[in-house]
Amino acid sequence: MFLSAAAAIEELVPEGTGLLAIGGMHMHNNPMDLVRELVRRRRVIRRMLTSPSASLAADLLIGAGLVEEVATAYIGFEHLGLAPAYRRAAETGSIKVLELCEAAIVHGFYAGAGGLPFTALPQGLELSDVSTANPEHFHTVTDPFTGERVLVAAALRPDVALIHALSADEQGNVFFAGAHFTDRLMAMAAKTVIVQVERMVGVGERVAHAAESVLPGFLVSAVVVAPSGCLPTASHGAYGYDEPALRAYLKLARTEEGFAEYLRLNGMTAAGVTA
Amino acid sequence: MIAAVDYSTAELMATVMARQLRPREVAIMGAVSALPQAACRLAQLTGAPGLWFIAGGSGAVNPHLDPLVASSCDERLLDADAVLSLPDVILIEGRGDLIDVFFAGGLQIDARGNCNLGPVGPWRQPTLRGPGGVGLPFVARAGRVVIYSMSHDRRTFVEHVDFVSGPGFQSGQSRLPGGGPSLIVTPLCTMDFDPDTHRARLATLHPGVSVDQVLDATGFAPIVPAKVEATPLPTPEELSILRRMDRTGLLNPGAAR
């Protein structure tokens, strides 16, 4: 249940993982210590699925050349700029992009979590090019109740989900602070769930949490205690994002050489692998 | 003519957007949305008391914006009247009868109000890979869509977007279940949409901006009415409200304190 980041990745994320989901939203709650370990171990991911809005975690894995296909609705850095590695990979055609929207992701997770074979989407969503561009993920069927045409999307059932939360207890119950974004839902849809936390839960803290802020331990495969492990992204309940460090990444990652330098400077080379 | 009160372009745009909102409406916005958030808070305190707004991925309902923050998922947004989980926000965006106003934007915005935040150029190997549209497909279901952009140039404003992230009007009969785009707000002007042709139409010019300047900066030909009004200026009261929440100068770097 309680593992180091190195052991969690080694034992629970096999080479060539079919569908790896990464939690957090924008530059908040990215499970960076787990992601840095994936980079160190150079784990190849067949398809990476992001939350509705991904940032550094996704861009880093793409820049490291570990992602064959990315399923996403957004990878960027909001007011700080576009995602440099994602841009380079998509513009040179070295990565396949499965363009999704937040509805396909969240309703896909509901389907995955609930055992539904697929999910129907609201009328009007067929007017965007998201579904047109990705006929493998979206279909149009006849609504058996009304006879109208309806857009449907595949269920999302990640093989592995990497998420972050504030704390955990000895049973692996996981507690979120601030917003839990789509991470709790993502975890409920995934077969294997690795949760990076800031710390163990404090005495008396548990009762302060509403039901929606807890992920029970039977849905959690491993907990990795990683203080400050989201930096340079924010950890709700603990710290904000480190804007200078994010800007430094964006500057270096503009070129492949700079990206490699970022990995060296941040201990993400094979030399950083521990047993 | 120079206004007696000094203001930034973003502050002017915020006051324009605030005046689009009515009491007790429900508005929503996505990533990089400090500007529409400030507009909504301003509207609550001026012309639209009782307005509700949902601040992007944070799920915050009526964040107090004390202070205004840059990221749409900042924890400080949760200092709010209420908070929804993000899956709940995305769930109820689908209902189609709850969201009155959707604030949208794009790397490309076209003559019929379609927005693109995805690939610019060929889909499979784009010349510019945009971040992605997140929830923009939902604009199809909103009561009306207010489009904003901090860039007004020919790369941004095009006849047809290369990829439709947020559906606007199509060339023929509108198939939108919602009301569609109602206004575009840029650093130069505002444009509304001709009710018959659904094509963008110059509505107001910001102070000091000419019709030719807008036409030069726009990659499609908007409808230009015989007479184009001037965009109303921000009032001192509006600027004072904006600057109380915008303590780091997100809308006006010169006014930061």
Interface residues (C-beta under 8 A of the other chain):
Chain A: M25 H26 M27 H28 P52 S53 T72 A73 Y74 I75 G76 E78 H79 L82 A83 Y86 R87 A90 E91 T92 G93 V97 E99 L100 C101 E102 A103 V106 H107 F109 Y110 L121 P122 Q123 G124 L125 L127 S128 D129 V130 A133 G178 A179 H180 F181 T182 R184 L185 E212 A234 H236 G237 G240 Y241
Chain B: A31 V32 A34 G57 S58 G59 A70 S71 S72 C73 D74 E75 L78 V83 S85 L86 P87 I90 L91 E93 G94 R95 G96 L117 G118 P119 W123 R124 Q125 P126 T127 L128 R129 G130 P131 G132 G133 V134 G135 L136 P137 F138 A140 R141 F163 V164 S165 G166 P167 Q170 R175 L176 P177 G178
